[in-house]
Amino acid sequence: MVLSCDYDMLHPPADLEKRKHKLKRLVQSPNSFFMDVKCQGCFNITTVFSHSQTVVLCGSCSAVLCQPTGGKARLTEGCSFRRKGD
């Protein structure tokens, strides 16, 4: 008898693991990350934490790159980012 929710406990699907709490995953991993954010005005690249709690400004033109929210920081319109590490 096979149920629709049956899966291999040693090799769970990636989407199922992503939805779990960071401490309940098979291998614990954080939800936060560092990212390179490109300024829309001067195209300068700044490293920003994904859950930053302060307003991040561009080093050269002082434009706002991201605003803090309750969880992840919200990027300004037009800013592009790339996840670091992986």
C-alpha positions as a Markdown table, in Angstrom:
| # | Residue | x | y | z |
|---|---|---|---|---|
| 1 | Met | 0.0 | 0.0 | 0.0 |
| 2 | Val | 1.6 | 3.3 | -1.2 |
| 3 | Leu | 0.3 | 6.6 | 0.0 |
| 4 | Ser | 0.9 | 9.9 | -1.9 |
| 5 | Cys | 3.0 | 11.3 | 1.0 |
| 6 | Asp | 5.4 | 8.4 | 1.1 |
| 7 | Tyr | 9.0 | 9.3 | 0.3 |
| 8 | Asp | 12.5 | 8.2 | 1.2 |
| 9 | Met | 13.3 | 9.6 | 4.6 |
| 10 | Leu | 17.1 | 9.5 | 3.9 |
| 11 | His | 16.7 | 11.4 | 0.6 |
| 12 | Pro | 13.8 | 13.8 | 1.0 |
| 13 | Pro | 12.8 | 16.0 | -2.0 |
| 14 | Ala | 14.5 | 19.4 | -2.1 |
| 15 | Asp | 11.2 | 21.4 | -2.1 |
| 16 | Leu | 9.9 | 19.6 | 1.0 |
| 17 | Glu | 13.2 | 20.2 | 2.8 |
| 18 | Lys | 13.1 | 23.9 | 1.9 |
| 19 | Arg | 9.7 | 24.4 | 3.5 |
| 20 | Lys | 10.8 | 22.9 | 6.8 |
| 21 | His | 12.1 | 25.0 | 9.7 |
| 22 | Lys | 15.8 | 25.5 | 9.6 |
| 23 | Leu | 16.4 | 23.3 | 12.6 |
| 24 | Lys | 14.0 | 20.5 | 11.5 |
| 25 | Arg | 15.8 | 19.8 | 8.2 |
| 26 | Leu | 17.8 | 16.6 | 7.7 |
| 27 | Val | 20.9 | 18.8 | 7.6 |
| 28 | Gln | 20.5 | 22.1 | 9.4 |
| 29 | Ser | 21.1 | 25.2 | 7.3 |
| 30 | Pro | 20.3 | 28.9 | 7.7 |
| 31 | Asn | 17.7 | 30.7 | 5.7 |
| 32 | Ser | 19.8 | 33.9 | 5.5 |
| 33 | Phe | 22.6 | 34.6 | 3.0 |
| 34 | Phe | 24.9 | 37.4 | 1.7 |
| 35 | Met | 24.3 | 38.9 | -1.7 |
| 36 | Asp | 25.9 | 41.3 | -4.1 |
| 37 | Val | 23.6 | 44.2 | -4.9 |
| 38 | Lys | 24.1 | 46.3 | -7.9 |
| 39 | Cys | 23.2 | 50.0 | -7.6 |
| 40 | Gln | 20.8 | 51.2 | -10.3 |
| 41 | Gly | 22.4 | 54.6 | -10.6 |
| 42 | Cys | 26.1 | 54.1 | -10.6 |
| 43 | Phe | 26.3 | 50.2 | -11.1 |
| 44 | Asn | 28.5 | 49.9 | -8.0 |
| 45 | Ile | 28.3 | 46.5 | -6.3 |
| 46 | Thr | 27.8 | 46.3 | -2.5 |
| 47 | Thr | 27.6 | 43.2 | -0.3 |
| 48 | Val | 24.4 | 43.1 | 1.7 |
| 49 | Phe | 23.0 | 40.6 | 4.3 |
| 50 | Ser | 19.6 | 39.2 | 3.3 |
| 51 | His | 18.1 | 39.9 | 6.7 |
| 52 | Ser | 19.7 | 43.2 | 7.3 |
| 53 | Gln | 18.1 | 45.3 | 10.0 |
| 54 | Thr | 19.3 | 48.7 | 8.8 |
| 55 | Val | 18.9 | 50.8 | 5.6 |
| 56 | Val | 21.8 | 50.0 | 3.3 |
| 57 | Leu | 23.1 | 52.9 | 1.2 |
| 58 | Cys | 25.4 | 52.8 | -1.9 |
| 59 | Gly | 29.0 | 53.8 | -1.0 |
| 60 | Ser | 29.5 | 56.1 | -4.0 |
| 61 | Cys | 26.1 | 57.8 | -4.7 |
| 62 | Ser | 24.3 | 57.3 | -1.4 |
| 63 | Ala | 21.2 | 55.8 | -3.0 |
| 64 | Val | 19.1 | 53.4 | -0.8 |
| 65 | Leu | 19.8 | 49.8 | -1.8 |
| 66 | Cys | 17.4 | 48.0 | 0.6 |
| 67 | Gln | 14.9 | 48.7 | 3.4 |
| 68 | Pro | 14.5 | 46.5 | 6.4 |
| 69 | Thr | 11.3 | 44.6 | 7.0 |
| 70 | Gly | 10.3 | 42.2 | 9.8 |
| 71 | Gly | 12.3 | 39.4 | 8.1 |
| 72 | Lys | 14.2 | 39.7 | 4.9 |
| 73 | Ala | 15.3 | 43.1 | 3.6 |
| 74 | Arg | 13.3 | 44.5 | 0.7 |
| 75 | Leu | 15.5 | 45.6 | -2.3 |
| 76 | Thr | 14.8 | 49.0 | -3.9 |
| 77 | Glu | 13.1 | 49.0 | -7.4 |
| 78 | Gly | 15.6 | 48.5 | -10.1 |
| 79 | Cys | 18.4 | 46.9 | -7.9 |
| 80 | Ser | 19.6 | 43.6 | -9.1 |
| 81 | Phe | 21.3 | 41.0 | -6.8 |
| 82 | Arg | 23.3 | 37.8 | -6.9 |
| 83 | Arg | 23.5 | 35.3 | -4.1 |
| 84 | Lys | 27.1 | 34.8 | -2.8 |
| 85 | Gly | 28.7 | 31.6 | -1.7 |
| 86 | Asp | 27.0 | 28.6 | -3.2 |
